[in-house]
Amino acid sequence: MWVRRTVVLMVGTVLVVACGPQGDEPEAGEPPATPAVRVLPEPATPTTGSLEEAIEARRSIRDLEPRALTEAQVGQLLWAAQGITDDAGRRAAPSAGATYPLEVYAVTADGVGRYVPSAHALEVHLPDDRRAVLADTSFDQEWIADAALLVVITTVEARTEQRYGDRAPAYVLIEVGHAAQNVLLQATALGLASTPVAAFDADALASALDLPDEHVPVYLLPVGHPST
Ligand SMILES: Cc1cc2nc3c(=O)[nH]c(=O)nc-3n(C[C@H](O)[C@H](O)[C@H](O)COP(=O)(O)O)c2cc1C
């Protein structure tokens, strides 16, 4: 028997909604379980410091303390990448024709989540820590395993290709750059360290994160507390 179960927990300011099956496997023809979704704290606008200060202070920093980020920091960084910023549903980073070809994943000690902009939430994708594997798939850049959060930007080119044809590959990569720069500047504004990483085996990384075939990883942004 397939019974949908919904659990809502308030943990501090964090609302946790878990929806899933109760009991055994679903019967044939029944829909799969809804993945667990964790709503993130509301993003803060503005944070302290000016844009100019963040641009000047941003540096690629690979010496990281293996200390976790707060849920608010994780939420703020994901919002900077792809958060909804107006009532029409437009996002923090520009998108060619508002086709929104990016899917963003957050990799932490707690597992892997897919960012859901419309809910400002993380959908649980994998329950275990994949950071060390991602360091390996990034041609053994072992410092990556120390980052509290790895923001993985993936692309679904078909969304943009439908409208822009041959120009889509370039447009999509430009958009990755917009989103990544937002994350790097947001990390700097939060006093965190980050470095853009493109040196990785994309197939191995996609396999390590068990990504859907159409989500192609392009950029990896490790973020953490700088070692002092
Ligand atoms: C497309 C791209 C790919 C990069 N890939 C890596 C990488 O795989 N590993 C790494 O440690 N840094 C990587 N970087 C960071 C650069 O090394 C860094 O930006 C550069 O040294 C300039 O330093 P700054 O970021 O502090 O200004 C990459 C930067 C870009 C733009």
The ligand as an SDF file (V2000), in Angstrom:
LIG
                    3D

 31 33  0  0  0  0  0  0  0  0999 V2000
   37.5480   29.1490  -16.3410 C   0  0  0  0  0  0  0  0  0  0  0  0
   38.4020   29.0790  -15.0840 C   0  0  0  0  0  0  0  0  0  0  0  0
   38.8130   27.8480  -14.6200 C   0  0  0  0  0  0  0  0  0  0  0  0
   39.5460   27.7440  -13.4300 C   0  0  0  0  0  0  0  0  0  0  0  0
   39.8420   26.5010  -12.9480 N   0  0  0  0  0  0  0  0  0  0  0  0
   40.5470   26.3930  -11.8030 C   0  0  0  0  0  0  0  0  0  0  0  0
   40.8460   25.1080  -11.2650 C   0  0  0  0  0  0  0  0  0  0  0  0
   40.4700   24.0640  -11.8100 O   0  0  0  0  0  0  0  0  0  0  0  0
   41.5260   25.0450  -10.1000 N   0  0  0  0  0  0  0  0  0  0  0  0
   41.9560   26.1660   -9.4400 C   0  0  0  0  0  0  0  0  0  0  0  0
   42.5780   26.0300   -8.3880 O   0  0  0  0  0  0  0  0  0  0  0  0
   41.6740   27.4100   -9.9230 N   0  0  0  0  0  0  0  0  0  0  0  0
   40.9860   27.5450  -11.0770 C   0  0  0  0  0  0  0  0  0  0  0  0
   40.6650   28.7980  -11.5670 N   0  0  0  0  0  0  0  0  0  0  0  0
   41.0650   29.9930  -10.8000 C   0  0  0  0  0  0  0  0  0  0  0  0
   42.2460   30.7490  -11.3960 C   0  0  0  0  0  0  0  0  0  0  0  0
   43.4250   30.0270  -11.1680 O   0  0  0  0  0  0  0  0  0  0  0  0
   42.3360   32.1380  -10.7510 C   0  0  0  0  0  0  0  0  0  0  0  0
   41.1370   32.8410  -11.0620 O   0  0  0  0  0  0  0  0  0  0  0  0
   43.5140   32.9340  -11.2330 C   0  0  0  0  0  0  0  0  0  0  0  0
   44.7190   32.3930  -10.6990 O   0  0  0  0  0  0  0  0  0  0  0  0
   43.4480   34.4240  -10.8430 C   0  0  0  0  0  0  0  0  0  0  0  0
   43.3850   34.5750   -9.4350 O   0  0  0  0  0  0  0  0  0  0  0  0
   42.1460   35.2900   -8.7030 P   0  0  0  0  0  0  0  0  0  0  0  0
   40.9110   34.4540   -8.9730 O   0  0  0  0  0  0  0  0  0  0  0  0
   42.5210   35.2980   -7.2530 O   0  0  0  0  0  0  0  0  0  0  0  0
   41.9810   36.6630   -9.2490 O   0  0  0  0  0  0  0  0  0  0  0  0
   39.9310   28.9180  -12.7310 C   0  0  0  0  0  0  0  0  0  0  0  0
   39.5200   30.1640  -13.2300 C   0  0  0  0  0  0  0  0  0  0  0  0
   38.7540   30.2470  -14.3740 C   0  0  0  0  0  0  0  0  0  0  0  0
   38.2770   31.6010  -14.8600 C   0  0  0  0  0  0  0  0  0  0  0  0
  1  2  1  0
  2  3  1  0
  2 30  2  0
  3  4  2  0
  4  5  1  0
  4 28  1  0
  5  6  2  0
  6  7  1  0
  6 13  1  0
  7  8  2  0
  7  9  1  0
  9 10  1  0
 10 11  2  0
 10 12  1  0
 12 13  2  0
 13 14  1  0
 14 15  1  0
 14 28  1  0
 15 16  1  0
 16 17  1  0
 16 18  1  0
 18 19  1  0
 18 20  1  0
 20 21  1  0
 20 22  1  0
 22 23  1  0
 23 24  1  0
 24 25  2  0
 24 26  1  0
 24 27  1  0
 28 29  2  0
 29 30  1  0
 30 31  1  0
M  END
$$$$
